[in-house]
Amino acid sequence: MELLRRSESIAPADSKSHRRHRFTVPPDVGALDVRFAYDRGGELPHSLLTLSLFDPHAFRGAGHRFAPRQQVRVDLHSATPGFVPGPVPPGEWTIEVDLHCVIASGRYEVVVAAEPTSGKGDDRNDLPAKTEVGRAPTVRPSSLVRLRGDLHLHSTHSDGRWTVEEMAEASRGRPVDFLFLTDHNTVTGIDALRRAVGGRIAVHPGQELTTFRGHALALGPDRWLDWRAGLDGRTIDDVARDVRTAGGVMVIAHPDAPPDPICTGCQWTHADFDPALADAVEVWGGLWDGPEERNQGCLDLWRKWLNLGHRLAATGATDAHRHEDWQGAVPLTYVSARDLSLDAILEALRAGRTYVSSGPSIDVRVREDGGRAASIGDTAREARSIEASCAGASDAELRIVVGGETRSRARVRGEGTVRAEADRHDRWCCAELWDGHVMLAVTSPVYLG
């Protein structure tokens, strides 16, 4: 039974817009099948159109993947990755075509068909769909411990090229304690990844809010968050507030990524955004000097916002879409947390007790009058001196950076320290470790004054 068929023209001027198509599902429907196709407009770059599906009660999934031909199925027990299985309630549904980028004029077509219930009495169409996301295992040491994890990962539940099962198998060879799965605008893969990992690693919920003018990680919430800044008067600040209301941590992802149309919507261009609503900036993604990375610009934006008085942790991640993205000197985020639970990891991120590294350990401390030492994430009220230290660096330069400028540096082999005097005008400092033009590690700030 066909419920909807729409064919519409698109042009470059339609980029960064949404088109809603409503259809009515009658009683006794057990499954929906969606066919979606659009004209690419070119080879590279090409247009990017994605789907979002809503039933009368709730979000039912998103298909954010670079595929101009897609088929989606939703029924009681299963769904295409990115979509939510469950009953198919009668009433008005909405399928939304999200036009991230249109390279050249063309068309798209969306067709929705329904299948009747099986007649076995288990298709409870009067209930709204819900995805249950369980809690990760908890370990409770007596004090803060250093834990390392990857905060930014994609699977076939969005545009990743590996299944969650393949990700879990590949994780056996990785030195990680926790993972956040952050597929684009959906949370449907988290339980499956947790089952596949089997308790070896803590798996926590996340999603990459893939707005038209920049991406942000929402770490923690296990339900869909409305990413659509610009729709119906919604602002990017509204999106950020919703992350906080849901108990999450918001990380500005790869803010200086290549611009449209090379990487559609990847660069942070929300000029009206209040950085005080974010918790962290992804200062390093993938290989520092990788061919598709612009990490120096991400680091520079973080420093700029710190100099404006905002308190933002530094994070890094692989943004892995396939196993190969875990190879080489890619970064992990290290946190000082009380245990591996979601609450403990989020608390450490909010407090700024983090550093980012491709291997070496790094630290920075500020000595105050009276002998107290302020650590990463702390505030030193009467700062006198700053000391940075590192270990595990074969041959590198350790730096103390104050207000974005290098104040002191030293060559280190294996491990080493460097010291600098603090000034009453200083507002923040951090430690960085470099091998020539390649970053090896960076800490979140200690705040001064």
Secondary structure per residue as TSV (DSSP state, phi and psi in degrees):
chain	resnum	aa	ss	phi	psi
A	1	M	-	360.0	119.5
A	2	E	E	-86.0	126.9
A	3	L	E	-104.1	-23.3
A	4	L	E	-156.6	139.0
A	5	R	E	-145.8	116.6
A	6	R	E	-133.3	135.2
A	7	S	E	-128.2	122.8
A	8	E	E	-134.8	150.7
A	9	S	E	-83.0	151.3
A	10	I	E	-136.0	151.8
A	11	A	-	-144.6	162.2
A	12	P	G	-51.8	-32.8
A	13	A	G	-65.2	-15.6
A	14	D	G	-85.0	-4.3
A	15	S	-	-55.7	146.7
A	16	K	S	62.2	48.3
A	17	S	E	-141.4	170.0
A	18	H	E	-126.4	143.1
A	19	R	E	-127.2	123.6
A	20	R	E	-101.5	135.0
A	21	H	E	-124.9	118.9
A	22	R	E	-101.2	145.4
A	23	F	E	-147.4	156.9
A	24	T	E	-106.5	127.7
A	25	V	E	-96.7	122.7
A	26	P	-	-76.5	171.5
A	27	P	S	-63.6	160.5
A	28	D	S	64.5	37.0
A	29	V	E	-101.3	130.3
A	30	G	E	-102.0	-18.2
A	31	A	E	-157.1	152.1
A	32	L	E	-120.8	138.2
A	33	D	E	-119.6	128.9
A	34	V	E	-118.6	131.9
A	35	R	E	-115.8	131.8
A	36	F	E	-135.9	133.1
A	37	A	E	-146.7	144.3
A	38	Y	E	-147.2	157.4
A	39	D	-	-76.4	128.5
A	40	R	-	-65.2	-35.5
A	41	G	-	80.6	-2.9
A	42	G	S	162.8	174.6
A	43	E	S	-90.5	-58.7
A	44	L	S	-152.1	111.4
A	45	P	S	-77.1	164.7
A	46	H	-	-133.1	168.8
A	47	S	-	-62.7	152.8
A	48	L	E	-129.8	110.7
A	49	L	E	-121.2	135.3
A	50	T	E	-127.2	166.7
A	51	L	E	-114.1	143.2
A	52	S	E	-129.3	139.8
A	53	L	E	-124.5	134.2
A	54	F	E	-132.2	132.9
A	55	D	-	-91.5	-176.2
A	56	P	S	-63.2	-14.7
A	57	H	S	-115.0	-29.9
A	58	A	S	-159.4	169.5
A	59	F	E	-66.4	134.2
A	60	R	E	-119.9	11.2
A	61	G	E	131.1	167.0
A	62	A	E	-139.7	142.5
A	63	G	E	-114.5	76.4
A	64	H	-	-94.5	90.5
A	65	R	S	-151.0	151.4
A	66	F	S	-82.2	72.0
A	67	A	-	-139.4	112.0
A	68	P	S	-74.8	-3.8
A	69	R	E	-130.9	118.2
A	70	Q	E	-135.4	145.8
A	71	Q	E	-126.6	132.1
A	72	V	E	-126.9	136.9
A	73	R	E	-131.0	137.1
A	74	V	E	-131.6	124.2
A	75	D	E	-142.3	-172.9
A	76	L	S	-60.2	-40.7
A	77	H	S	-106.7	-13.1
A	78	S	-	-151.9	166.4
A	79	A	B	-159.9	153.7
A	80	T	-	-56.1	138.7
A	81	P	T	-49.3	135.1
A	82	G	T	99.8	-15.2
A	83	F	B	-116.4	161.7
A	84	V	-	-104.4	119.1
A	85	P	-	-71.4	160.6
A	86	G	S	148.1	-179.3
A	87	P	-	-57.3	155.0
A	88	V	-	-109.3	87.5
A	89	P	-	-71.4	147.8
A	90	P	S	-71.7	155.8
A	91	G	E	128.9	-165.7
A	92	E	E	-86.3	121.0
A	93	W	E	-104.7	162.8
A	94	T	E	-133.2	130.6
A	95	I	E	-113.3	125.4
A	96	E	E	-111.7	129.5
A	97	V	E	-97.1	117.9
A	98	D	E	-99.5	112.1
A	99	L	E	-92.5	85.2
A	100	H	E	-66.3	-43.7
A	101	C	E	-156.8	130.6
A	102	V	-	-118.6	114.0
A	103	I	-	-78.2	-42.3
A	104	A	S	-146.8	158.8
A	105	S	-	-61.3	143.8
A	106	G	E	-174.2	-148.8
A	107	R	E	-144.8	162.4
A	108	Y	E	-133.6	158.0
A	109	E	E	-136.8	137.4
A	110	V	E	-130.3	132.4
A	111	V	E	-129.5	130.4
A	112	V	E	-119.8	127.9
A	113	A	E	-125.2	150.4
A	114	A	E	-114.4	147.9
A	115	E	E	-115.9	141.4
A	116	P	E	-68.8	163.9
A	117	T	-	-64.3	162.3
A	118	S	-	-74.1	-18.2
A	119	G	S	81.3	9.9
A	120	K	S	-93.5	0.9
A	121	G	S	83.7	8.5
A	122	D	-	-109.6	6.7
A	123	D	-	-96.4	84.7
A	124	R	-	-84.1	82.8
A	125	N	T	-73.1	-8.4
A	126	D	T	-85.9	0.1
A	127	L	S	-105.7	138.4
A	128	P	-	-70.9	152.9
A	129	A	-	-76.2	149.3
A	130	K	-	-149.6	138.6
A	131	T	-	-104.8	126.3
A	132	E	-	-95.0	128.9
A	133	V	-	-120.2	116.0
A	134	G	-	-76.7	175.4
A	135	R	-	-91.6	148.2
A	136	A	-	-78.9	161.1
A	137	P	-	-63.1	150.7
A	138	T	-	-116.1	135.6
A	139	V	-	-121.2	136.3
A	140	R	-	-125.2	87.9
A	141	P	-	-76.5	173.9
A	142	S	S	-80.8	-16.5
A	143	S	S	-148.7	-178.2
A	144	L	-	-64.4	139.2
A	145	V	E	-126.7	156.5
A	146	R	E	-89.3	123.1
A	147	L	E	-125.2	150.2
A	148	R	E	-127.2	142.4
A	149	G	E	-155.4	169.1
A	150	D	E	-108.3	121.3
A	151	L	-	-94.1	-2.9
A	152	H	-	-146.9	102.4
A	153	L	B	-141.5	148.4
A	154	H	-	-129.5	143.1
A	155	S	-	-124.9	-171.5
A	156	T	T	-69.5	-1.8
A	157	H	T	-74.1	-9.1
A	158	S	T	-139.7	-118.5
A	159	D	T	-102.5	16.6
A	160	G	-	-70.3	158.3
A	161	R	S	-105.1	8.4
A	162	W	S	-132.5	149.0
A	163	T	-	-75.8	165.9
A	164	V	H	-64.9	-30.6
A	165	E	H	-66.5	-40.5
A	166	E	H	-67.3	-37.3
A	167	M	H	-62.8	-43.7
A	168	A	H	-62.3	-42.7
A	169	E	H	-64.5	-41.9
A	170	A	H	-66.7	-28.2
A	171	S	G	-68.2	-15.2
A	172	R	G	-61.1	-26.7
A	173	G	G	-99.0	12.1
A	174	R	S	-108.6	143.0
A	175	P	-	-85.5	66.0
A	176	V	-	-124.1	149.0
A	177	D	S	-101.0	-27.0
A	178	F	E	-149.9	156.1
A	179	L	E	-133.6	145.8
A	180	F	E	-114.1	122.6
A	181	L	E	-87.5	121.7
A	182	T	-	-127.5	59.6
A	183	D	-	-65.8	157.3
A	184	H	B	-67.8	114.5
A	185	N	T	58.4	28.5
A	186	T	-	-156.3	156.3
A	187	V	-	-123.8	20.0
A	188	T	T	-74.9	-15.8
A	189	G	T	-92.4	-4.1
A	190	I	H	-68.1	-47.9
A	191	D	H	-61.7	-39.8
A	192	A	H	-64.5	-39.9
A	193	L	H	-66.2	-39.9
A	194	R	H	-62.8	-42.6
A	195	R	H	-63.8	-41.0
A	196	A	H	-67.4	-35.9
A	197	V	H	-71.5	-34.7
A	198	G	T	69.2	28.2
A	199	G	T	90.0	-4.7
A	200	R	S	-65.6	-34.3
A	201	I	S	-133.5	144.2
A	202	A	E	-74.1	128.2
A	203	V	E	-112.2	123.4
A	204	H	E	-117.7	152.7
A	205	P	E	-77.6	145.7
A	206	G	E	-163.2	174.3
A	207	Q	E	-158.5	149.4
A	208	E	E	-98.0	111.1
A	209	L	E	-74.9	104.4
A	210	T	E	-99.5	73.1
A	211	T	E	-74.2	168.9
A	212	F	T	-71.4	-16.4
A	213	R	T	-127.2	29.6
A	214	G	E	144.1	154.5
A	215	H	E	-113.3	147.4
A	216	A	E	-142.0	140.6
A	217	L	E	-85.0	130.7
A	218	A	E	-106.4	101.5
A	219	L	E	-96.3	125.5
A	220	G	S	117.7	-53.4
A	221	P	-	-62.9	136.2
A	222	D	-	-104.4	17.3
A	223	R	S	-125.9	157.7
A	224	W	-	-62.1	137.4
A	225	L	-	-114.7	138.6
A	226	D	-	-72.3	109.2
A	227	W	-	-89.3	-4.2
A	228	R	-	-83.0	67.1
A	229	A	T	-61.1	132.2
A	230	G	T	102.0	-13.1
A	231	L	S	-94.7	128.0
A	232	D	T	55.4	37.4
A	233	G	T	80.3	4.0
A	234	R	-	-73.7	135.8
A	235	T	-	-108.1	165.8
A	236	I	H	-65.9	-30.6
A	237	D	H	-65.3	-36.3
A	238	D	H	-61.1	-41.8
A	239	V	H	-60.0	-47.0
A	240	A	H	-63.3	-40.8
A	241	R	H	-64.0	-36.6
A	242	D	H	-64.9	-34.6
A	243	V	H	-61.6	-45.3
A	244	R	H	-66.3	-42.3
A	245	T	H	-59.7	-34.6
A	246	A	T	-80.3	2.3
A	247	G	T	83.7	16.2
A	248	G	-	-97.0	173.6
A	249	V	E	-111.6	132.1
A	250	M	E	-106.4	123.8
A	251	V	E	-117.6	124.1
A	252	I	E	-72.8	118.1
A	253	A	E	-92.9	138.9
A	254	H	S	27.9	61.7
A	255	P	T	-64.7	-22.2
A	256	D	T	-110.3	34.1
A	257	A	-	-63.0	161.5
A	258	P	-	-53.9	144.3
A	259	P	-	-80.3	175.7
A	260	D	T	-56.6	147.3
A	261	P	T	-93.6	10.4
A	262	I	T	-64.1	-48.4
A	263	C	S	-130.4	100.5
A	264	T	T	-64.4	115.5
A	265	G	T	72.3	6.7
A	266	C	T	-75.4	-35.1
A	267	Q	S	-77.5	137.9
A	268	W	-	-77.0	107.2
A	269	T	-	-124.4	21.4
A	270	H	-	-76.2	86.2
A	271	A	T	-64.5	-23.1
A	272	D	T	-92.8	6.9
A	273	F	-	-76.3	139.4
A	274	D	-	-93.1	107.5
A	275	P	G	-60.3	-18.3
A	276	A	G	-64.6	-16.9
A	277	L	G	-86.2	-7.1
A	278	A	-	-95.1	159.6
A	279	D	S	-105.7	-24.6
A	280	A	E	-159.8	164.5
A	281	V	E	-125.0	133.2
A	282	E	E	-77.3	95.8
A	283	V	E	-82.7	-10.1
A	284	W	E	-153.5	119.9
A	285	G	E	-128.8	133.1
A	286	G	S	64.5	-159.3
A	287	L	S	-63.8	135.5
A	288	W	T	-55.9	-43.8
A	289	D	T	-109.8	29.3
A	290	G	-	-62.8	156.5
A	291	P	T	-63.7	-21.8
A	292	E	T	-107.2	5.3
A	293	E	-	-101.8	148.7
A	294	R	-	-134.3	59.4
A	295	N	H	-69.3	-29.3
A	296	Q	H	-60.8	-40.3
A	297	G	H	-64.6	-33.9
A	298	C	H	-67.0	-43.0
A	299	L	H	-61.5	-40.9
A	300	D	H	-66.0	-39.3
A	301	L	H	-65.3	-42.0
A	302	W	H	-57.6	-46.9
A	303	R	H	-61.8	-39.9
A	304	K	H	-60.8	-45.8
A	305	W	H	-67.8	-35.5
A	306	L	H	-62.2	-41.5
A	307	N	H	-67.4	-21.3
A	308	L	T	-82.9	-0.8
A	309	G	T	100.8	4.5
A	310	H	-	-84.2	147.3
A	311	R	-	-105.9	109.9
A	312	L	-	-137.5	126.3
A	313	A	E	-71.5	157.4
A	314	A	E	-96.5	132.5
A	315	T	E	-130.6	163.1
A	316	G	E	-146.7	158.8
A	317	A	E	-163.9	168.7
A	318	T	-	-84.4	-25.2
A	319	D	-	52.9	40.5
A	320	A	B	-70.8	131.7
A	321	H	S	-110.7	-4.3
A	322	R	S	-163.8	166.6
A	323	H	G	-58.4	-38.1
A	324	E	G	-60.0	-25.4
A	325	D	G	-72.1	-7.2
A	326	W	G	-95.9	5.7
A	327	Q	S	-97.4	149.0
A	328	G	S	89.6	-170.0
A	329	A	S	-83.4	65.8
A	330	V	-	-92.2	156.7
A	331	P	-	-89.0	153.3
A	332	L	E	-123.1	157.5
A	333	T	E	-99.0	126.1
A	334	Y	E	-101.5	131.5
A	335	V	E	-124.1	149.1
A	336	S	E	-99.9	106.7
A	337	A	E	-134.5	162.5
A	338	R	S	-77.5	-24.0
A	339	D	S	-169.1	-172.4
A	340	L	S	-90.1	2.6
A	341	S	S	-65.8	157.2
A	342	L	H	-58.4	-46.1
A	343	D	H	-59.4	-40.5
A	344	A	H	-69.3	-40.4
A	345	I	H	-66.0	-44.1
A	346	L	H	-63.6	-40.0
A	347	E	H	-62.6	-40.3
A	348	A	H	-66.0	-39.3
A	349	L	H	-65.0	-44.8
A	350	R	H	-61.8	-38.5
A	351	A	H	-76.7	-9.1
A	352	G	T	76.0	22.0
A	353	R	-	-87.0	69.2
A	354	T	E	-138.9	154.3
A	355	Y	E	-142.0	160.7
A	356	V	E	-117.6	135.7
A	357	S	E	-157.0	151.3
A	358	S	S	-95.0	8.9
A	359	G	S	161.1	-56.1
A	360	P	-	-64.8	153.2
A	361	S	E	-91.1	152.7
A	362	I	E	-150.3	149.8
A	363	D	E	-151.7	159.2
A	364	V	E	-145.0	138.7
A	365	R	E	-135.9	148.1
A	366	V	E	-118.7	123.4
A	367	R	E	-85.7	135.2
A	368	E	E	-111.4	166.5
A	369	D	T	-57.0	135.6
A	370	G	T	95.1	-6.5
A	371	G	S	92.5	-5.1
A	372	R	-	-68.1	146.9
A	373	A	E	-115.3	125.2
A	374	A	E	-92.4	133.5
A	375	S	-	-102.0	179.4
A	376	I	T	-54.7	128.6
A	377	G	T	92.8	-16.4
A	378	D	-	-83.1	173.1
A	379	T	E	-117.0	127.5
A	380	A	E	-100.8	114.0
A	381	R	S	-77.5	-37.6
A	382	E	S	-125.1	70.4
A	383	A	E	-72.3	136.7
A	384	R	E	-116.2	-44.3
A	385	S	E	-146.8	158.8
A	386	I	E	-124.7	136.2
A	387	E	E	-131.9	126.8
A	388	A	E	-111.5	146.4
A	389	S	E	-142.1	158.4
A	390	C	E	-151.9	163.8
A	391	A	E	-150.4	152.2
A	392	G	E	85.0	13.2
A	393	A	E	-101.2	119.5
A	394	S	E	-66.8	-44.9
A	395	D	E	-163.0	104.4
A	396	A	E	-153.1	174.2
A	397	E	E	-111.5	121.6
A	398	L	E	-94.0	129.9
A	399	R	E	-126.0	145.5
A	400	I	E	-101.7	121.5
A	401	V	E	-112.2	125.9
A	402	V	E	-122.5	120.2
A	403	G	T	61.7	23.2
A	404	G	T	93.3	-4.8
A	405	E	E	-113.3	140.3
A	406	T	E	-72.8	121.4
A	407	R	E	-98.5	-31.5
A	408	S	E	-152.1	150.7
A	409	R	E	-150.4	155.7
A	410	A	E	-153.3	145.7
A	411	R	E	-79.8	133.2
A	412	V	E	-129.0	148.1
A	413	R	E	-134.1	116.4
A	414	G	E	82.8	-79.8
A	415	E	E	-141.0	161.8
A	416	G	E	-178.0	173.6
A	417	T	E	-137.2	161.0
A	418	V	E	-147.2	146.5
A	419	R	E	-128.2	156.0
A	420	A	E	-152.6	155.4
A	421	E	E	-85.0	145.3
A	422	A	-	-92.1	152.4
A	423	D	-	-117.9	149.6
A	424	R	T	-66.2	-15.7
A	425	H	T	-89.5	-8.0
A	426	D	-	-67.5	146.8
A	427	R	-	-119.6	-25.8
A	428	W	E	-161.2	156.7
A	429	C	E	-146.2	158.8
A	430	C	E	-150.8	172.2
A	431	A	E	-112.1	144.0
A	432	E	E	-134.2	149.7
A	433	L	E	-127.7	126.3
A	434	W	E	-129.4	146.5
A	435	D	E	-117.8	94.1
A	436	G	T	64.8	-121.2
A	437	H	T	-96.6	8.8
A	438	V	E	-107.8	123.9
A	439	M	E	-74.2	140.5
A	440	L	E	-109.9	-28.0
A	441	A	E	-167.6	153.3
A	442	V	E	-153.6	141.5
A	443	T	E	-99.2	159.3
A	444	S	-	-68.2	166.5
A	445	P	-	-75.7	157.0
A	446	V	E	-100.7	130.7
A	447	Y	E	-92.6	141.5
A	448	L	E	-118.0	139.1
A	449	G	-	85.7	360.0
